[in-house]
Amino acid sequence: MQLIEPDWPAPAIVRALATTRSNGVSQPPYDSLNLGDHVGDDPAAVARNRELLHAFLPAEPKWLKQVHGAGVALADELADVAEADAAVAFKPGTVCAVLTADCLPVLFCNRQGTRVAAAHAGWRGLAAGVLEESARAMRCDPADILAWLGPAIGPQAFEVGEEVRETFVRDLPDAAAAFAPGQPGKWLADIYRLARLRLARAGVRQVYGGGFCTHADAARFYSYRRDGVTGRMATLIWMEIPPNPL
């Protein structure tokens, strides 16, 4: 399976990965490792893809019903799919996961390796404060938090309207630097830069990753904006379960 491992100085106990679209069983237009069960793909294919992913994980991920908001679920206590756009875990072995196909997945951990979180940040969730809420839900000093920005739509492809720019700039004037003029009445938004600004305001300054473009890299990534009907990739994080002492 073609996976992306975050390049960040997380503690050894923290494990994380992001999937690509490769090495699954789904047929076009979901080819091939589609992990989203809400996009019209054959449920049996999605189930098989999730089984393939499970081989790399300590447990079944705590999947979410993502709604482009700022809700954060406590993954350790989830017995069913929760309506939220982020999840936090304090127990080893709990796998936090988000699904994306252009929106920004963000992973969090603290330097002590005692808590992890995953967030789904489209522009609506980003503006609503999903990253700030995720950091707050970790219940630790923001200076101790590390964040990794996973595969999302790049700044050359993410065209938005004036209302999107106004939403961000009204809340955070520095966000103006994350928008470049596009077609008349449109702007090209840098979602990675916007995320870094929001995280910095929350006190999270150890931020890594970024630099992907799901829209441009059709061989590796799904992109809703590029293809419309398409699959979803997962970005996941967990703490390893310590071995039992002899």
N, C-alpha and C positions, 0 to 999 in steps of 0.2 A: 504494500500500500504506500502511495506517495504522500508523505506527511511533512508538515512544516513544524520544526521545533523552535520555539522562541529563543532568540539570542539575547539573553538578559541575565544579570547576575543573581538569579533567584537562589534561595537555599537549596541544598541537594535534595531535601525531602519533598520539595515542590516539583511536580511534574506537569507538563503542559504540552499541547499539540494543537495544530490546526489541520483539518483535512483539505484535500483538493478534490477535484472532480474525477480523479483517476482510480481505476482498479476496483470498480463496483460492478453491479449486475443490471442496473437500470438501462432501459432502452431510450433512444432519442425521443424527445429533446432533453431527457433527464440524464443522459449518459455522463458518467456511469455510476459514481458513488454518491447518489442523491440520498441525503439523510432526512429530508423534510417529508413529513407525512401529511402535509396540508396543501400540496401543490399540484395534485392530480396524477401523481405517479402511481403505478401498480403497488398496492400495499404490501404484497409479498416481496417485491423487489426492495422496497424500503426496509422491510424487516430483515431481509438477508444482508443488506448493506450495514445495518446497525449491528448485526451479528459479527460481521467482518471487523467492524470498528471495535467491538467489545473485546476482541483478542488483545488489544493494546491497553486495556483499562482494568482497574481493580474491581469495578462494579458498573452496573447500568447507569448511564448519565441521568441526572435529574432534569429531564427535558421541560421546557417552558412553553406556554402559549404566549407568544410575544405580541404586544399590542402597540408598540412605538410609544411607550410611556416611560415612567421613571420608577416603577415599582420594583422592589428588591425582595426576593423570596429567601427564606432561610432553608437552604437545600438539605441540611441535616434532618429536617423534620418533614420533608415532603413525602407523602405516600402516593400522590397522584400528580398529574400535570398541573402546575400553578400558572395563573395569569400574571405574568411579570416580565420584565425585560432585563433582569439581572438576578443573580443568585450568589449568595455568600455561604461559605462552609467553614466550620470550626473544628470538624472532626476528620481525622485521617480516613481515606477511602471513599469519601463523598465526592462525586464527580460533578462539578458545575459545568454547564454547557449552554452555548447559544448557537443559533442557526442564522446564517447570513448569505446574501448573494448580491452584494454592493454595500449594504450597511456595514458599519464599523464594529468588529468584535474587539473588546478590550478585556484583557486578563489582569488580575491584581493578585499580589501576595504581599505579606510583610516580611521584613528582613529576618524575623525570628522563625519563619516557617510555621506559624501557628494558625494562619487563616488565609483563605483564598477566595476569589470572587471572579465572576465572568459577567460581562455586560454586553447587551446588544444596543448599539447606538446609531440609529438612523438620524436624519437631521431633526426630526420631531423629538425623539428621545433625548438627543444631545441638548436641544434647546430646553427641554423640560427638566434637565438636570440629572439624567440617569447615571452619569459618571460621578457626580458629586454625591448622589445618594448611595452609590455603591461603596465609595470610599468611607462614607459615614457609617454604613452598615457593618464595616469591618471592625469597628469599635477599637481603634488603635490610633496612635499618633500618625497623622498624615505624612509626616517626615519619614516614617518607617516604611511607607507603602511604595512598592514598585509596580509600574503598569507597563503592559506590552500592547501595542496597537497591531492588530492582525490585518489580514487581507480585506481591503475595501476599495471602493471606486476612487480613482486618482483625481487630482485637481484639474487635469486636462479634459476630463469627461463628465464631471459632476456639474451639470448646468442647472441652475435654480432661478426662481423668479425673484423680483425685488422684495416681495414680502418675506422671503426666507432670510435674505440679507438683513432686512430691517429688524426681524425678530432677534437675531444674534447681536447686532450692533446696539440695539436699544438696551439689551441686558448687559453687554460687555463691549464698550467702545473699541477696545483693542482688536475685536473680531473683524473690523473693517479690513485689516491687512490680510485676512484669509479669503478675500473675494477679489477676483479679477474680472474686468469687463468681458462679457461674452457677446452673443447676438444681441441686437437691440432689445432692451428691456430685460435682459438676462445676465446672470453672473456665473462665473466658474468658481465653485466653492472648494476649498481645501479642507476636507473633513478631518484630516490628520492634524492640521494646524489648529482647527477649532477645538479638537479634543485636547490638545496640549494646553491651550489657553484655559479651558474649563477645569482641567486637572490642576493646573498651577493655581488657579483661584481657590481650589479646594485644599491647597497645601501639598499636593502630590507633584513633586518635581523630578522624581526619578522615573523618567518615561522613555521607553525603548520601542523599537519596531517602527512600523510605518514604511512608506516607500513602495508598497504594492499598488497594483491597479487591476481590480477584478474585471473591469470593462475592457481593458486592452489585452489581457492575457487569457484568451479564450481556451487555450490548450490546458491551462491549469485550473481556471476558476469559472464558476457560474456567475452570471451577471443578469439580474432582472432587467436593468435598464437597457442592456444590449439585446437580450433575447426574449423578454416578456415571459413566456412559458419556459421555465427552467428549474433546476434543482437547487438544493441548499447545501452549504458546507457547514461543518461544525468546528467550533473553537472551544477547547475544553481544558480544565485545570483541576488538579486535586493534590492532596498531600498523601504521600505513601504511608501505608500501614507499617509501623515498626515491626521487625521480626520478633517472634516470641523468644524470650531468653531461655537458654538451655537449663 
